[in-house]
């Protein structure tokens, strides 16, 4: 693919829309990664095999480890043996952090210290041996420093080998301990659970102890305040002569009424006053009624006596009237009846007078009693009003005393409850105690090999990425123009240097078609087609520079044009070897002053191709090339041949190519794929540009499209894939 086909491909991509461009980019990225892996496949395979072998060796040499497991249940709701509320609410354990806190507590260093002390592991050589630690290396445990060191190491070993495994979706937790001794693993796993339960209980008891100490100080303070408030209440009641008999409270509980002795006396005297008033009113009514009647003693006994006397008088008057009807008034019996009537009238008058006197006396007595009671009630009301005014302050003292008493009673009850709740709460239960494991938990050969394979793949991928990042060589022909800022003339498929010259003779070979593409692209570099004089150079030696020179000469000669090859690499001439020509004289002779050009230009077996060998190696090739003879050589050859192609020395470290570039139209630059660093190529091109050389383009040699992963963009015919597969493992970097 040349630069024009690349442009056409870009135009087609734009025409197909954004989606096609995105798909193409994604495919390109995948191919890029695939090519990267393919290029380093043997490195990756070696790393993976080494990792698997290392995993196998480590597994076979590892000491068998046994894991014992204890299972516990940690409930959110705490089991309350005493049914007494603890310091924390029942919902406190429902937080999301609850179980995370419990997991951290199970892995705490404090718990490991308790297990070490409980099992005396700091002095157990068996424990250290089961963990692969030499007991003698950390002291015998006789001195205090040795004991501390052994205890510290034991704690660290416990923490490193214990694991907490929550069971998903439940309140169950597995505590696992691993060591080389199955019995020791079982004992430590069970001790870990026991110490965790004890530590949890002690922590709760410690928290209640702090609360009890706080409550004790508060109780002492409240007791003093309660005593003082009660003293103030009693002192004030005594000073105000307030004697409380009872207290009443309203239904809503907001209003309290205190019944004192004065209030009770007022109530009783008021009732007596009301009764006396009623008696006085009744007596007054009877007295008034008695005055309005002739006879009118409301007294029942007096009324009965008067009625009896009136009956007797009526009987006596009736007999007197009857007798006077028969006899005259002087008749003794009649006279006696008349006297009897008079005596009865006098008796009735006396009785009526006595009744009126009694009513007046009763009225006076009732009135005086009423007046006395009223005066006493008024006096008590005055005292009651004074007490009511004093009751405001009294109630203040009363409320303060009641409040202090309630606080004291509440704190005292809480103090008693906490003392019981601190030891009665437990939310941890042992579900399964650890048993002695009957088979080792590690090493697990299949698992270790799988992990080694995965880690090896990761390490291989990382190594490939590192190599790719360190590799600054040019691999993608499509990016050559972007990286070097020069046109891309073509990519030459890889082939051994011996076969390259054979393939150049076959017009159907991929190598020939690739160089034919380079020749075609050279035709677009100038306004007169393929430049008549140009040089071929490279950054380093053995990049295919000489082969490219010979190939371009061959493809140009097939068009019927005459071509001459000039080997200007007088330090290490090689063109004569490719063409099986002698190197007795050549370029160095002409540059040294030999003008007999016809005698040193040799015919070759390639039709229309002649060659000017490098000639004897001069003492200073740079001085020869720096003169004007090189330009004269090119001009004289251009007069005799259609094309003059100069095989130049490589650029790196030499000034030869820069000197030669001034004598030709331009430069064809050869870059070996996957070898030449970008920085070196850029530096060489900058040197050529500094010498005012015209760079026609870059030819990428030894390019493997499948390894690079760039598709078929630089493939040449049907034979390309076949040739590449056949020659894949035989490339040698000896070509120049």
C-alpha positions as CSV (number, residue, x, y, z in Angstrom):
1,X,0.0,0.0,0.0
2,X,1.5,3.4,-1.0
3,X,0.7,6.8,0.3
4,X,-2.0,7.3,-2.3
5,X,-3.8,4.1,-1.4
6,X,-3.6,5.2,2.3
7,X,-5.2,8.5,1.4
8,X,-8.0,6.7,-0.6
9,X,-8.6,4.4,2.3
10,X,-9.0,7.4,4.6
11,X,-11.5,9.0,2.2
12,X,-13.5,5.8,2.1
13,X,-13.5,5.6,5.9
14,X,-14.9,9.2,6.1
15,X,-17.5,8.4,3.5
16,X,-18.7,5.3,5.4
17,X,-19.4,7.4,8.4
18,X,-18.4,7.7,12.1
19,X,-19.6,4.2,13.0
20,X,-17.4,2.5,10.4
21,X,-14.5,4.6,11.7
22,X,-15.1,3.6,15.3
23,X,-15.3,-0.1,14.3
24,X,-12.1,0.2,12.3
25,X,-10.3,1.8,15.2
26,X,-11.5,-0.9,17.6
27,X,-10.4,-3.6,15.2
28,X,-7.0,-1.8,14.8
29,X,-6.5,-1.7,18.5
30,X,-7.3,-5.4,18.8
31,X,-4.9,-6.3,16.0
32,X,-2.3,-4.1,17.6
33,X,-2.5,-6.1,20.9
34,X,-2.7,-9.4,19.1
35,X,0.4,-8.5,17.1
36,X,2.2,-7.5,20.3
37,X,1.4,-10.8,21.9
38,X,2.4,-12.7,18.8
39,X,5.7,-10.9,18.5
40,X,6.6,-11.9,22.1
41,X,4.9,-15.3,22.1
42,X,8.0,-17.2,23.0
43,X,8.9,-14.8,25.8
44,X,5.4,-15.1,27.2
45,X,5.5,-18.9,26.9
46,X,8.9,-19.1,28.6
47,X,7.7,-16.9,31.5
48,X,4.4,-18.9,31.9
49,X,6.3,-22.2,31.9
50,X,8.8,-20.9,34.4
51,X,6.0,-19.7,36.7
52,X,4.2,-23.1,36.5
53,X,7.4,-24.9,37.2
54,X,8.2,-22.6,40.1
55,X,4.7,-23.2,41.4
56,X,5.2,-26.9,41.1
57,X,8.5,-26.9,42.9
58,X,7.2,-24.6,45.7
59,X,4.2,-26.8,46.1
60,X,6.2,-30.0,46.3
61,X,8.7,-28.5,48.8
62,X,6.1,-26.8,51.0
63,X,5.3,-28.2,54.4
64,X,1.7,-29.5,54.7
65,X,-0.5,-27.1,56.6
66,X,-3.6,-28.0,58.6
67,X,-6.5,-25.7,59.2
68,X,-8.9,-26.0,62.1
69,X,-12.2,-24.1,62.1
70,X,-14.4,-23.0,64.9
71,X,-17.8,-21.5,64.1
72,X,-19.6,-18.9,66.2
73,X,-22.8,-16.9,66.0
74,X,-22.9,-13.2,66.8
75,X,-26.4,-12.0,67.2
76,X,-27.6,-8.5,66.7
77,X,-30.1,-8.9,69.6
78,X,-28.3,-9.6,72.9
79,X,-29.5,-12.5,75.0
80,X,-30.5,-10.9,78.4
81,X,-30.3,-13.5,81.1
82,X,-31.5,-11.0,83.7
83,X,-34.1,-9.3,81.5
84,X,-32.5,-5.9,82.5
85,X,-31.8,-3.3,79.9
86,X,-28.2,-2.7,79.2
87,X,-26.4,0.5,78.4
88,X,-26.9,0.2,74.6
89,X,-30.3,0.1,73.0
90,X,-31.6,-3.1,71.4
91,X,-31.3,-1.5,67.9
92,X,-27.7,-0.4,68.4
93,X,-26.5,-3.6,66.8
94,X,-28.5,-3.1,63.6
95,X,-26.1,-0.7,62.2
96,X,-24.2,-1.7,59.1
97,X,-20.9,-1.3,61.0
98,X,-21.8,-3.8,63.6
99,X,-20.4,-6.9,61.9
100,X,-17.5,-5.1,60.5
101,X,-16.6,-4.1,64.0
102,X,-16.9,-7.7,65.2
103,X,-14.7,-8.9,62.4
104,X,-12.0,-6.4,63.3
105,X,-12.3,-7.4,67.0
106,X,-11.8,-11.0,66.0
107,X,-8.5,-10.0,64.4
108,X,-7.4,-7.6,67.1
109,X,-3.9,-7.8,68.6
110,X,-5.4,-7.8,72.1
111,X,-7.1,-11.1,71.4
112,X,-3.9,-12.7,70.0
113,X,-2.1,-11.6,73.2
114,X,-4.8,-13.3,75.4
115,X,-4.5,-16.5,73.4
116,X,-0.7,-16.5,73.7
117,X,-0.9,-16.0,77.4
118,X,-3.8,-18.5,77.8
119,X,-1.9,-21.3,76.0
120,X,1.6,-20.2,77.1
121,X,2.6,-20.2,73.4
122,X,5.6,-17.9,74.0
123,X,7.4,-20.9,75.7
124,X,6.1,-23.6,73.3
125,X,8.8,-24.7,70.9
126,X,6.2,-26.9,69.2
127,X,4.2,-23.8,68.3
128,X,7.2,-22.0,66.8
129,X,8.3,-25.1,64.9
130,X,4.8,-25.6,63.5
131,X,5.1,-22.1,62.0
132,X,8.5,-22.7,60.5
133,X,10.4,-20.6,63.1
134,X,13.5,-21.8,64.8
135,X,12.9,-21.4,68.5
136,X,16.6,-20.9,69.2
137,X,16.7,-17.9,66.8
138,X,14.5,-15.9,69.2
139,X,16.0,-16.9,72.5
140,X,15.3,-19.5,75.1
141,X,12.8,-17.5,77.0
142,X,14.8,-17.3,80.3
143,X,15.6,-13.6,80.2
144,X,12.9,-10.9,80.3
145,X,14.1,-9.6,76.9
146,X,13.9,-13.1,75.4
147,X,10.4,-13.7,76.8
148,X,9.2,-10.4,75.4
149,X,10.7,-11.2,72.0
150,X,9.2,-14.7,71.9
151,X,5.8,-13.3,73.0
152,X,5.9,-10.6,70.3
153,X,6.8,-13.2,67.6
154,X,4.1,-15.6,68.8
155,X,1.5,-12.8,68.6
156,X,2.6,-11.9,65.1
157,X,2.5,-15.6,64.0
158,X,-1.0,-15.9,65.4
159,X,-2.2,-12.8,63.6
160,X,-0.6,-14.0,60.3
161,X,-2.2,-17.4,60.4
162,X,-5.6,-16.8,61.8
163,X,-8.4,-15.9,59.3
164,X,-11.9,-14.7,59.8
165,X,-14.5,-16.0,57.3
166,X,-18.0,-14.6,57.6
167,X,-20.7,-16.8,56.1
168,X,-22.6,-14.6,53.6
169,X,-26.2,-13.9,54.5
170,X,-26.0,-15.1,58.1
171,X,-24.7,-14.2,61.5
172,X,-22.2,-17.1,61.5
173,X,-18.5,-16.6,61.4
174,X,-15.7,-19.1,60.9
175,X,-12.4,-18.7,62.8
176,X,-9.6,-20.6,61.0
177,X,-6.1,-21.2,62.2
178,X,-3.5,-22.9,60.1
179,X,-0.2,-24.5,61.2
180,X,1.8,-27.6,60.5
181,X,0.4,-29.4,63.6
182,X,-3.3,-30.4,63.3
183,X,-3.7,-30.8,67.1
184,X,-2.2,-27.3,67.7
185,X,-4.4,-25.8,65.1
186,X,-7.5,-27.3,66.8
187,X,-6.5,-26.0,70.3
188,X,-5.7,-22.5,69.1
189,X,-8.9,-22.2,67.1
190,X,-11.0,-23.2,70.1
191,X,-8.9,-20.9,72.5
192,X,-9.4,-18.0,70.1
193,X,-13.2,-18.4,70.3
194,X,-13.1,-18.8,74.1
195,X,-10.9,-15.7,74.6
196,X,-13.1,-13.7,72.3
197,X,-16.2,-14.5,74.3
198,X,-14.4,-13.7,77.6
199,X,-13.0,-10.5,76.1
200,X,-16.4,-9.4,75.0
201,X,-17.9,-10.0,78.4
202,X,-15.0,-8.2,80.1
203,X,-15.4,-5.3,77.8
204,X,-19.1,-5.0,78.6
205,X,-18.4,-5.3,82.3
206,X,-15.7,-2.6,82.0
207,X,-18.1,-0.3,80.2
208,X,-20.7,-0.8,83.0
209,X,-18.0,-0.3,85.7
210,X,-17.4,3.1,84.2
211,X,-21.1,3.8,84.2
212,X,-21.4,2.7,87.8
213,X,-18.6,4.9,88.9
214,X,-20.3,7.8,87.2
215,X,-23.6,7.0,88.7
216,X,-22.1,6.7,92.2
217,X,-20.8,10.2,92.0
218,X,-24.1,11.5,90.7
219,X,-26.0,9.6,93.5
220,X,-23.8,11.2,96.1
221,X,-24.4,14.6,94.7
222,X,-28.2,14.1,94.4
223,X,-28.4,12.7,97.9
224,X,-26.9,15.9,99.3
225,X,-29.3,18.0,97.2
226,X,-32.3,15.9,98.2
227,X,-31.4,16.2,101.9
228,X,-30.9,19.9,101.7
229,X,-34.2,20.5,99.8
230,X,-36.1,18.4,102.3
231,X,-34.6,20.4,105.2
232,X,-35.5,23.7,103.5
233,X,-39.1,22.4,103.0
234,X,-39.5,21.4,106.7
235,X,-37.9,24.6,107.9
236,X,-40.2,26.8,105.8
237,X,-43.3,24.8,106.8
238,X,-42.5,25.1,110.5
239,X,-41.9,28.8,110.2
240,X,-45.1,29.4,108.3
241,X,-47.0,26.9,110.6
242,X,-48.1,24.9,107.5
243,X,-49.4,21.5,108.6
244,X,-50.1,19.3,105.6
245,X,-52.8,16.8,105.9
246,X,-53.2,15.5,102.3
247,X,-52.3,16.2,98.7
248,X,-54.7,16.0,95.7
249,X,-53.8,15.9,92.0
250,X,-56.0,16.7,89.0
251,X,-56.9,14.1,86.4
252,X,-54.4,15.5,83.9
253,X,-51.7,15.6,86.5
254,X,-50.9,19.2,86.0
255,X,-52.5,20.7,89.2
256,X,-51.6,19.7,92.7
257,X,-53.5,20.8,95.8
258,X,-52.1,20.6,99.3
259,X,-54.6,20.3,102.2
260,X,-53.4,22.0,105.3
261,X,-54.7,22.0,108.9
262,X,-56.0,25.6,108.6
263,X,-57.8,24.7,105.4
264,X,-59.4,21.7,107.1
265,X,-60.5,23.9,110.1
266,X,-61.9,26.5,107.7
267,X,-63.8,23.9,105.9
268,X,-65.3,22.4,109.1
269,X,-66.1,25.8,110.6
270,X,-67.7,26.9,107.3
271,X,-69.9,23.9,107.4
272,X,-70.9,24.6,111.0
273,X,-71.6,28.3,110.1
274,X,-73.8,27.2,107.2
275,X,-75.7,24.9,109.6
276,X,-76.0,27.6,112.3
277,X,-77.3,30.1,109.7
278,X,-79.9,27.6,108.7
279,X,-80.9,27.0,112.3
280,X,-81.1,30.8,112.9
281,X,-83.2,31.3,109.8
282,X,-85.6,28.5,110.9
283,X,-85.9,29.9,114.5
284,X,-86.6,33.4,113.1
285,X,-89.2,32.0,110.8
286,X,-91.0,30.2,113.7
287,X,-90.8,33.2,115.9
288,X,-92.4,35.4,113.2
289,X,-95.0,32.8,112.5
290,X,-95.8,32.5,116.2
291,X,-96.4,36.2,116.5
292,X,-98.9,36.1,113.6
293,X,-101.0,33.4,115.2
294,X,-103.1,33.5,118.4
295,X,-101.6,30.3,119.3
296,X,-98.6,29.4,117.6
297,X,-96.0,27.5,119.4
298,X,-94.1,25.6,116.9
299,X,-92.9,23.4,119.7
300,X,-94.6,20.1,119.3
301,X,-95.1,19.4,123.0
302,X,-96.4,22.9,123.7
303,X,-98.7,22.7,120.7
304,X,-100.1,19.3,122.0
305,X,-100.7,20.8,125.4
306,X,-102.5,23.8,124.1
307,X,-104.6,21.7,121.8
308,X,-105.6,19.5,124.8
309,X,-106.5,22.5,126.8
310,X,-108.5,23.9,123.9
311,X,-110.4,20.6,123.6
312,X,-111.2,20.6,127.3
313,X,-112.4,24.2,127.1
314,X,-114.5,23.4,124.2
315,X,-116.1,20.6,126.1
316,X,-116.6,22.7,129.2
317,X,-118.1,25.5,127.1
318,X,-120.5,23.1,125.4
319,X,-121.7,21.7,128.7
320,X,-122.0,25.3,130.0
321,X,-124.2,26.3,127.1
322,X,-126.3,23.3,127.5
323,X,-126.7,23.9,131.2
324,X,-127.5,27.6,130.7
325,X,-130.2,26.6,128.4
326,X,-131.9,24.8,131.3
327,X,-130.7,26.8,134.2
328,X,-129.8,30.3,135.0
329,X,-126.3,31.6,135.4
330,X,-126.3,31.3,139.1
331,X,-127.0,27.6,139.0
332,X,-124.1,26.2,141.0
333,X,-123.1,23.6,138.4
334,X,-123.3,26.2,135.7
335,X,-121.3,28.6,137.8
336,X,-118.7,25.8,138.3
337,X,-118.5,25.2,134.5
338,X,-118.1,28.9,133.9
339,X,-115.2,29.0,136.3
340,X,-113.7,25.9,134.6
341,X,-113.8,27.7,131.2
342,X,-112.1,30.7,132.7
343,X,-109.4,28.6,134.2
344,X,-108.9,26.8,130.9
345,X,-108.6,30.1,129.1
346,X,-106.0,31.3,131.5
347,X,-104.1,28.0,131.1
348,X,-104.2,28.4,127.3
349,X,-102.9,32.0,127.5
350,X,-100.1,31.0,129.8
351,X,-99.1,28.2,127.5
352,X,-99.1,30.5,124.4
353,X,-97.0,33.1,126.3
354,X,-94.6,30.5,127.3
355,X,-94.2,29.2,123.7
356,X,-93.5,32.7,122.3
357,X,-90.8,33.2,124.9
358,X,-89.2,29.9,124.0
359,X,-89.1,30.8,120.2
360,X,-87.4,34.1,121.0
361,X,-84.9,32.4,123.2
362,X,-84.2,29.8,120.4
363,X,-83.8,32.5,117.8
364,X,-81.4,34.5,120.0
365,X,-79.3,31.4,120.7
366,X,-79.1,30.6,117.0
367,X,-78.2,34.1,116.1
368,X,-75.4,34.3,118.7
369,X,-74.0,30.9,117.6
370,X,-74.0,32.0,114.0
371,X,-72.2,35.2,114.8
372,X,-69.6,33.4,116.8
373,X,-69.0,30.9,114.0
374,X,-68.7,33.7,111.4
375,X,-66.1,35.5,113.5
376,X,-64.0,32.3,113.8
377,X,-64.3,31.6,110.1
378,X,-63.2,35.1,109.2
379,X,-60.2,34.7,111.5
380,X,-59.3,31.4,110.0
381,X,-59.7,32.8,106.5
382,X,-57.1,35.4,107.3
383,X,-54.7,32.7,108.4
384,X,-55.6,30.7,105.3
385,X,-54.9,33.6,103.0
386,X,-51.5,34.0,104.7
387,X,-50.7,30.3,104.2
388,X,-51.9,30.5,100.6
389,X,-49.5,33.3,99.9
390,X,-46.7,31.4,101.7
391,X,-47.7,28.2,99.8
392,X,-46.0,29.6,96.6
393,X,-42.6,29.4,98.1
394,X,-43.6,26.2,99.9
395,X,-44.5,24.6,96.6
396,X,-41.2,25.7,95.2
397,X,-39.4,23.9,98.0
398,X,-41.8,20.9,97.6
399,X,-41.2,20.6,93.8
400,X,-37.4,20.8,94.3
401,X,-37.5,18.1,96.9
402,X,-39.8,15.9,94.7
403,X,-37.6,16.4,91.7
404,X,-34.4,15.6,93.6
405,X,-36.2,12.5,95.1
406,X,-37.2,11.3,91.6
407,X,-33.8,11.8,90.2
408,X,-32.2,10.0,93.1
409,X,-34.6,7.1,93.0
410,X,-34.2,6.8,89.2
411,X,-30.4,6.8,89.3
412,X,-30.4,4.4,92.2
413,X,-32.6,2.0,90.3
414,X,-30.4,2.3,87.2
415,X,-27.3,1.8,89.3
416,X,-28.7,-1.5,90.5
417,X,-29.8,-2.6,87.0
418,X,-26.4,-1.9,85.4
419,X,-24.6,-3.9,88.0
420,X,-26.7,-6.9,86.9
421,X,-26.9,-6.2,83.2
422,X,-23.1,-5.9,82.8
423,X,-22.7,-9.7,83.5
424,X,-26.0,-10.9,82.2
425,X,-25.7,-9.9,78.6
426,X,-24.2,-12.2,75.9
427,X,-24.8,-12.2,72.1
428,X,-22.0,-14.7,71.1
429,X,-22.7,-18.4,70.9
430,X,-20.4,-21.2,69.9
431,X,-22.0,-23.2,67.0
432,X,-19.2,-25.7,66.2
433,X,-16.0,-26.1,68.1
434,X,-12.9,-27.0,66.1
435,X,-11.9,-30.6,65.6
436,X,-8.5,-32.0,64.7
437,X,-8.2,-31.8,60.8
438,X,-7.6,-35.1,59.2
439,X,-6.1,-33.8,55.9
440,X,-3.9,-30.8,55.1
441,X,-5.5,-27.7,53.7
442,X,-2.3,-26.7,51.8
443,X,-0.4,-27.0,49.6
444,X,-3.1,-27.5,47.1
445,X,-1.4,-28.7,43.9
446,X,-4.1,-27.9,41.4
447,X,-4.9,-24.6,42.9
448,X,-1.2,-23.6,43.1
449,X,-0.6,-24.6,39.5
450,X,-3.7,-22.6,38.5
451,X,-2.5,-19.6,40.5
452,X,1.0,-20.0,39.0
453,X,-0.5,-20.1,35.6
454,X,-2.5,-16.9,36.2
455,X,0.4,-15.1,37.8
456,X,2.7,-16.3,35.0
457,X,0.3,-14.9,32.4
458,X,0.1,-11.6,34.3
459,X,3.9,-11.5,34.6
460,X,4.3,-12.4,30.9
461,X,1.8,-9.7,29.9
462,X,3.6,-7.2,32.1
463,X,6.9,-8.2,30.6
464,X,5.5,-7.8,27.1
465,X,4.2,-4.4,28.0
466,X,7.6,-3.4,29.4
467,X,9.4,-4.7,26.4
468,X,6.9,-2.9,24.1
469,X,7.5,0.3,26.0
470,X,11.2,-0.1,25.9
471,X,11.1,-1.0,22.2
472,X,11.4,2.2,20.2
473,X,11.7,0.4,16.9
474,X,9.3,1.1,14.0
475,X,6.8,-1.6,13.5
476,X,3.8,-0.1,11.8
477,X,4.2,1.1,8.2
478,X,1.1,3.1,8.5
479,X,2.7,5.2,11.3
480,X,6.1,5.7,9.6
481,X,5.1,8.9,8.0
482,X,3.7,10.2,11.2
483,X,6.7,9.2,13.3
484,X,9.4,10.3,10.8
485,X,7.6,13.1,8.9
486,X,8.7,11.5,5.6
487,X,6.7,9.6,3.0
488,X,6.4,5.8,3.2
489,X,7.6,4.2,-0.1
490,X,6.8,0.6,0.8
491,X,7.3,-2.3,3.1
492,X,9.5,-5.3,2.1
493,X,8.5,-8.7,3.5
494,X,11.2,-10.5,5.5
495,X,13.3,-13.2,3.8
496,X,16.8,-14.5,4.2
497,X,19.4,-12.5,2.4
498,X,20.4,-15.4,0.2
499,X,16.9,-15.9,-1.0
500,X,16.2,-12.2,-1.4
501,X,18.4,-12.0,-4.5
502,X,16.8,-15.2,-5.9
503,X,13.3,-13.8,-5.3
504,X,14.2,-10.5,-7.0
505,X,14.7,-12.5,-10.2
506,X,11.1,-13.9,-9.9
507,X,8.6,-11.2,-10.9
508,X,5.9,-13.1,-9.1
509,X,7.6,-13.2,-5.8
510,X,6.3,-11.0,-2.9
511,X,9.7,-9.4,-2.5
512,X,9.9,-8.3,-6.2
513,X,6.3,-7.0,-6.0
514,X,7.2,-5.1,-2.8
515,X,10.2,-3.4,-4.5
516,X,8.1,-2.8,-7.6
517,X,5.7,-0.8,-5.4
518,X,8.7,1.2,-4.0
519,X,9.8,1.9,-7.6
520,X,6.3,3.0,-8.4
521,X,6.1,5.3,-5.4
522,X,9.5,6.8,-6.3
523,X,7.9,7.9,-9.6
524,X,5.7,10.3,-7.6
525,X,8.6,11.9,-5.7
526,X,9.7,14.3,-8.5
527,X,8.2,16.1,-11.4
528,X,10.2,13.9,-13.9
529,X,9.3,10.6,-12.4
530,X,11.8,8.3,-10.7
531,X,14.8,10.4,-9.7
532,X,17.8,9.8,-12.0
533,X,20.3,9.9,-9.2
534,X,19.7,9.0,-5.7
535,X,21.4,7.3,-2.8
536,X,20.2,4.5,-0.4
537,X,21.3,4.7,3.2
538,X,20.1,3.5,6.6
539,X,20.7,4.2,10.2
540,X,22.5,1.0,11.1
541,X,24.3,-1.7,9.2
542,X,22.6,-4.9,8.1
543,X,19.2,-3.2,7.7
544,X,18.8,-4.3,4.0
545,X,20.3,-1.2,2.5
546,X,22.5,-2.9,-0.1
547,X,19.7,-5.4,-0.9
548,X,17.3,-2.5,-1.5
549,X,19.9,-0.8,-3.7
550,X,20.2,-3.9,-5.8
551,X,16.4,-4.5,-5.9
552,X,15.7,-0.9,-7.1
553,X,18.3,-1.3,-9.8
554,X,16.8,-4.6,-10.9
555,X,13.2,-3.2,-11.0
556,X,14.4,-0.1,-12.9
557,X,16.4,-2.2,-15.3
558,X,13.4,-4.3,-16.2
559,X,11.8,-1.2,-17.7
560,X,14.6,-1.2,-20.3
561,X,16.5,1.6,-18.7
562,X,20.2,1.4,-18.0
563,X,21.2,1.5,-14.3
564,X,24.5,1.7,-12.6
565,X,25.1,0.8,-9.0
566,X,27.8,2.8,-7.2
567,X,29.1,1.2,-4.0
568,X,30.1,4.3,-2.0
569,X,30.5,2.3,1.3
570,X,34.2,2.2,1.0
571,X,34.7,1.1,4.6
572,X,32.8,-2.2,4.1
573,X,31.9,-2.6,0.4
574,X,29.4,-5.4,-0.2
575,X,27.6,-4.8,-3.6
576,X,30.3,-6.7,-5.5
577,X,29.7,-9.8,-3.4
578,X,26.0,-9.7,-4.2
579,X,26.8,-9.5,-7.9
580,X,29.8,-11.9,-7.8
581,X,32.2,-9.2,-9.1
582,X,35.8,-8.5,-8.3
583,X,36.7,-5.5,-6.1
584,X,40.1,-4.7,-7.5
585,X,39.2,-1.1,-8.4
586,X,36.2,1.1,-8.0
587,X,34.8,4.2,-6.3
588,X,37.9,4.7,-4.1
589,X,40.1,4.8,-7.2
590,X,38.1,7.4,-9.0
591,X,37.8,9.6,-5.9
592,X,41.6,9.3,-5.5
593,X,42.1,10.8,-9.0
594,X,41.8,7.9,-11.5
595,X,39.7,9.3,-14.3
596,X,39.5,6.1,-16.4
597,X,35.9,5.5,-15.4
598,X,35.2,3.0,-18.2
599,X,37.7,0.6,-16.9
600,X,36.3,0.4,-13.4
601,X,32.6,0.2,-14.2
602,X,31.7,-3.5,-14.6
603,X,28.9,-5.3,-16.3
604,X,26.7,-7.6,-14.3
605,X,24.6,-10.7,-14.9
606,X,21.5,-8.5,-14.5
607,X,20.4,-7.1,-17.8
608,X,20.8,-3.3,-18.1
609,X,22.6,-3.1,-14.7
610,X,26.2,-2.1,-14.3
611,X,28.2,-1.8,-11.1
612,X,31.0,0.4,-9.8
613,X,32.4,-1.5,-6.8
614,X,33.8,0.1,-3.7
615,X,37.4,-0.6,-4.6
616,X,40.3,-0.8,-2.2
617,X,39.5,0.5,1.2
618,X,41.1,3.9,1.5
619,X,42.8,5.3,4.7
620,X,40.2,8.0,5.0
621,X,36.9,7.5,3.2
622,X,35.4,10.7,4.8
623,X,38.1,12.9,3.2
624,X,37.5,11.3,-0.2
625,X,33.8,11.8,0.0
626,X,34.1,15.3,1.2
627,X,35.8,16.5,-2.0
628,X,34.3,17.4,-5.4
629,X,35.2,14.1,-7.1
630,X,32.0,12.4,-5.8
631,X,29.8,15.0,-7.5
632,X,31.9,14.6,-10.7
633,X,31.5,10.8,-10.5
634,X,27.7,11.1,-10.3
635,X,27.5,13.6,-13.2
636,X,29.7,11.5,-15.5
637,X,27.7,8.3,-14.7
638,X,24.4,10.2,-15.2
639,X,25.6,11.1,-18.7
640,X,26.2,7.4,-19.6
641,X,23.3,5.7,-17.7
642,X,19.6,6.5,-17.2
643,X,19.8,6.0,-13.4
644,X,22.6,6.2,-10.9
645,X,21.9,4.5,-7.6
646,X,24.5,5.0,-4.8
647,X,24.8,2.5,-2.0
648,X,25.8,4.8,0.9
649,X,27.3,3.9,4.2
650,X,25.0,3.9,7.2
651,X,24.3,7.2,9.0
652,X,25.0,6.3,12.6
653,X,28.4,7.8,13.7
654,X,29.5,8.6,10.1
655,X,29.5,11.7,8.0
656,X,29.9,9.8,4.7
657,X,26.2,9.7,3.8
658,X,25.7,13.4,4.4
659,X,28.6,14.2,2.1
660,X,27.2,11.9,-0.6
661,X,23.7,13.3,-0.4
662,X,25.0,16.6,-1.8
663,X,25.9,14.8,-5.1
664,X,22.5,13.2,-5.8
665,X,18.9,14.3,-6.2
666,X,17.8,12.8,-3.0
667,X,17.9,10.0,-0.5
668,X,15.9,6.7,-0.1
669,X,16.1,5.8,3.6
670,X,16.0,2.2,4.6
671,X,14.6,1.2,8.1
672,X,14.5,-2.3,9.4
673,X,11.2,-3.2,11.0
674,X,11.4,-4.1,14.8
675,X,15.0,-3.0,15.1
676,X,15.9,0.5,14.4
677,X,14.9,2.9,17.2
678,X,12.8,5.9,16.2
679,X,15.1,8.3,17.9
680,X,18.1,7.1,15.9
681,X,16.2,7.4,12.6
682,X,15.0,10.9,13.5
683,X,18.5,12.0,14.4
684,X,19.9,10.6,11.1
685,X,17.2,12.3,9.1
686,X,17.8,15.6,10.9
687,X,21.5,15.3,9.9
688,X,20.5,14.7,6.3
689,X,18.1,17.7,6.3
690,X,20.9,19.8,7.9
691,X,23.0,18.9,4.9
692,X,20.2,20.1,2.6
693,X,19.5,16.6,1.4
694,X,16.1,15.8,-0.2
695,X,14.5,12.7,1.4
696,X,12.3,10.9,-1.0
697,X,10.9,8.4,1.5
698,X,11.4,5.4,3.7
699,X,11.5,1.8,2.8
700,X,10.7,-0.6,5.6
701,X,12.6,-3.9,5.3
702,X,12.2,-7.3,6.9
703,X,8.6,-6.6,7.6
704,X,6.3,-9.4,8.9
705,X,2.7,-8.3,8.4
706,X,1.2,-11.2,10.5
707,X,3.5,-10.6,13.4
708,X,2.8,-6.9,13.3
709,X,-0.9,-7.5,13.2
710,X,-1.7,-4.8,10.6
711,X,-3.7,-6.9,8.3
712,X,-3.1,-7.1,4.6
713,X,-2.4,-3.4,3.9
714,X,1.2,-4.1,2.9
715,X,0.7,-7.5,1.3
716,X,1.8,-8.1,-2.2
717,X,-0.1,-10.7,-4.2
718,X,-1.0,-14.3,-3.4
719,X,2.5,-15.4,-2.8
720,X,3.1,-13.1,0.1
721,X,1.4,-15.1,2.8
722,X,2.9,-18.4,1.5
723,X,6.4,-17.0,1.4
724,X,6.0,-15.5,4.8
725,X,4.9,-18.8,6.4
726,X,7.6,-20.7,4.8
727,X,10.3,-18.2,5.8
728,X,8.9,-17.4,9.3
729,X,11.6,-19.0,11.3
730,X,14.6,-18.6,9.1
731,X,15.2,-14.8,9.1
732,X,18.8,-13.8,9.7
733,X,20.0,-10.3,10.5
734,X,23.1,-10.5,8.4
735,X,21.7,-8.7,5.4
736,X,23.2,-5.4,4.6
